[in-house]
Amino acid sequence: MPDTPESAYRSLPSVDALLQSDEVADLVRNFSHDSVTMLARDVLGKARAKIKDDNESPSVDAMISEIVDRADRAWGAWPKQVVNATGVVLHTNLGRAPLSSVVAKAASDSASIYSDLEFDLDSGKRGSRNAHISNLLAQSSGAEAGIAVNNNASGVLLTLAAVVSADPAKTEVIVSRGEAVEIGGGFRVPDVMRQSGATLVEIGTTNRTYAKDYEAAITPRTAAILKVHPSNFVVEGFTHVPELADMVTVGKKHNVPVINDLGSGCLVDTRKYGLDQEPQVQDSVSDGAALTLFSGDKLLGGPQAGLIAGEKAWIDLVSKHPLARAVRIDKMTLSAIAATLVSYLKDAHEEEIPIWKFISTSESAIASRAEKWRVETGAGQVERARSAIGGGSLPGQTIPTSVLAIQPAGSVDSFAACLRKSPIAVVARIENDRVLLDPRTVMNDQDHAVIEAIKFAMDQDSR
Ligand SMILES: *Cc1c(COP(=O)(O)O)cnc(C)c1O
């Protein structure tokens, strides 16, 4: 360590010397000379500031690794792989549903080719990008037709806009007070309603709404009845929500369509997995909803998308609305949606779709993985806990799991931060001042990454 600021400044490498180090020279080859030079200058500038403030300069190695690190963060592959050890199956911050390899391959295959996306090979004329999905949605849900859009939020906006545009004299949409909810991420039913041009007519009370409340609110201005799955909260106790079928009866009597925003929506019976029953798309269709809306990347376990299944006349109206073009889905996602729906049609979702694999993994299989992590790291103990479903579906619903529970010597927050700093970031859950790692949501080939991250964090913890 040089003992005067002058010698410290003099000992700093030149920009050129930094650029000539093996690691930085690699960066220059992969990115551009100018941008890497700018980074190197910036890192040197910081080193000078450190000498000025602390009379101490970082080592050349530290400067090089800072350059490499910053280049990687700025221009490297994104988003980065993380290990989801939270046990939350649909973690919105971690990208919700991971796709199966079959589905991911469908998306990447269609990405790099020309295709008959909007081309009819028989006639040689323009085709519809929606026809194939419409058929698959019809087969999976029992509806007449369907359409896929960007996400369910845009599906709701588009549907409302289309339904109120059908007749200028009809702009009112009836919603129960208990369902005029905020789903999260700024998605509030009353706001979306306003944006769509619909006039919200709230009925019932927060906890109790009856079919007769809908009927009493119907006027010549009524465009639709909207049912919204409250998704991320439950009202318990003295509550009443009418059956969808009863709402449809009221609607049919007055020629008013019922739109059903299922939120997550599910094609399988979740009771089979020890969960409460999440409303199924097929039931909504058979109960007579004119349009049923659900997400592609919640319990369907596919890519981000909004799926709408329903009566052909309503689907046509929705498809032709100008907003449909604004929320149009891209070809890669369309391929992924198609492959996801085929997994269900083949009844192969449990083997093929990762979220169903995770949800259906037995507790004993999970426990033996947690035990393997414990044995390999010598850290913590294996305990029974609960995994959450997440993603705004099945609120409060958990399934039994086993976790590796670690009580660090230092703070749990710094231990968790260390797990995130390892080469493949591991995201854990903190509960009762302990760090919990749940194997349920950890991919099979990520065990090594978890073990390395725990070892790294233990090492830092013991210092
Ligand atoms: C999640 C959710 C949405 C939004 O769906 P995205 O696919 O996230 O856009 C809309 N409505 C309900 C009821 C939801 O649960």
The ligand as an SDF file (V2000), in Angstrom:
LIG
                    3D

 15 15  0  0  0  0  0  0  0  0999 V2000
  -54.0710  -11.4130  -12.4900 C   0  0  0  0  0  0  0  0  0  0  0  0
  -55.3950  -10.8630  -12.8270 C   0  0  0  0  0  0  0  0  0  0  0  0
  -55.5590   -9.9770  -13.8860 C   0  0  0  0  0  0  0  0  0  0  0  0
  -54.3990   -9.5190  -14.6980 C   0  0  0  0  0  0  0  0  0  0  0  0
  -53.8620  -10.5860  -15.4310 O   0  0  0  0  0  0  0  0  0  0  0  0
  -52.4250  -10.4460  -16.1200 P   0  0  0  0  0  0  0  0  0  0  0  0
  -52.3120  -11.6470  -16.9730 O   0  0  0  0  0  0  0  0  0  0  0  0
  -51.4460  -10.3790  -15.0110 O   0  0  0  0  0  0  0  0  0  0  0  0
  -52.4470   -9.1760  -16.9100 O   0  0  0  0  0  0  0  0  0  0  0  0
  -56.8210   -9.5090  -14.1660 C   0  0  0  0  0  0  0  0  0  0  0  0
  -57.8720   -9.9060  -13.4420 N   0  0  0  0  0  0  0  0  0  0  0  0
  -57.7570  -10.7650  -12.4050 C   0  0  0  0  0  0  0  0  0  0  0  0
  -58.9840  -11.1600  -11.6580 C   0  0  0  0  0  0  0  0  0  0  0  0
  -56.5050  -11.2780  -12.0670 C   0  0  0  0  0  0  0  0  0  0  0  0
  -56.3770  -12.1300  -11.0540 O   0  0  0  0  0  0  0  0  0  0  0  0
  1  2  1  0
  2  3  1  0
  2 14  2  0
  3  4  1  0
  3 10  2  0
  4  5  1  0
  5  6  1  0
  6  7  2  0
  6  8  1  0
  6  9  1  0
 10 11  1  0
 11 12  2  0
 12 13  1  0
 12 14  1  0
 14 15  1  0
M  END
$$$$
